[in-house]
Structures are given as structure tokens and as C-alpha cells.
């Protein structure tokens, strides 16, 4: 009788995993759709030239951590240092970032947003908030309540995804350093 119970438990677990995968797909598609539509509408409304997702992430990071170094930004964004250096050069050329010598180590550089960079971030955030508020006002009260209730779970999901990615990248970095170490 144990084998029947074990088989039933395995079948139930398999069905639950399949249901979760379907939900994961649906949620991913929905969140991507919201992000894509938001980005396009805000960009159109503001008439701003496009920035890549990585450029925006770096600009936001520097705005929230003035004086951050390139290496620290690379670690925070889980990107290679040379990739962040390329992004910095692009944002400096657009006058959104300033690269300055570090006061504590003249060989290192620190990053700060320019007035134009802060203005772009503020305008984007204001327009995104206005757009969301406009669209939320069109939803039924029950849908609004559902979205309000989902916000904490979405924050937990985002934190878990960020944590998992950082752990995975640390493992890759450790594996690379072990294989590249001299024997």
C-alpha cells in the first residue's frame, strides 16, 4: 500500500509543479508586458531618446549611491567591470553621469549623476506614476484590491530573484577562480 500512496504523492507533486510552471509563465508574460508597455508609453510621452535597461539600472544605482565606484557598481549590478565601464562611458557622453577621481584614491574613479541625469530619472518616475495612476483608475475595485494585495508578494519574488542571481554568479566566479588558479 505504501507504493500506491507514494505514487499518488508523486503524481500530486508533479501536477502541482506543472501548475506552478504554467503560472510562472503567465506571470512572467504579464509582468514583461506591463514593463514593455510602460517603457514605450513613458518614452513616447516624454520624447526622450531610449536608454538600455542596463544604462537605466546604472543611472538609478548611482543616483541612489552617489560616489559609488565602478567596481562596486559592477558588483551591485552583477555585471562585469568592463561592461559597467562601457555603460559609464555611454552615460558620461550623454551628460547623465560624471566620472571623477576618488578623493581617497586618485587612481580610482567615483560616479555621480549630473543634473541632466537626475532630471531624466525624476521625469521618468513622475510620468510612470502618472501613467500607472491613470490606468489603475480604470480598473474595477476588486482588481485594485487584488493588485494591492499582490504587491508584498511581488516584492518578495523580486528579492528572491535578485538573491538567487547573486548566489549563482558568486558560484560561477568561485568556480572560475578555482579553474584559473595556477597548479
Protein Blocks (a to p, Z undefined) as FASTA:
>chain_A
ZZmmmmmmmmmmmmmmmmmmmmmmmmmmmmmmmmmmmmmmmmmmnopacddfklmmmmmm
mmmmghiafklmmmmnopafklmmmmmmmmmmnopaccdddfklmkbccddddfklmmmm
mmmmmmmmmmmmmmmmmpcfklmmmmmmmmmmmmmmmmmmmmmmmmmmmmmmmmmmmmmp
cZZ
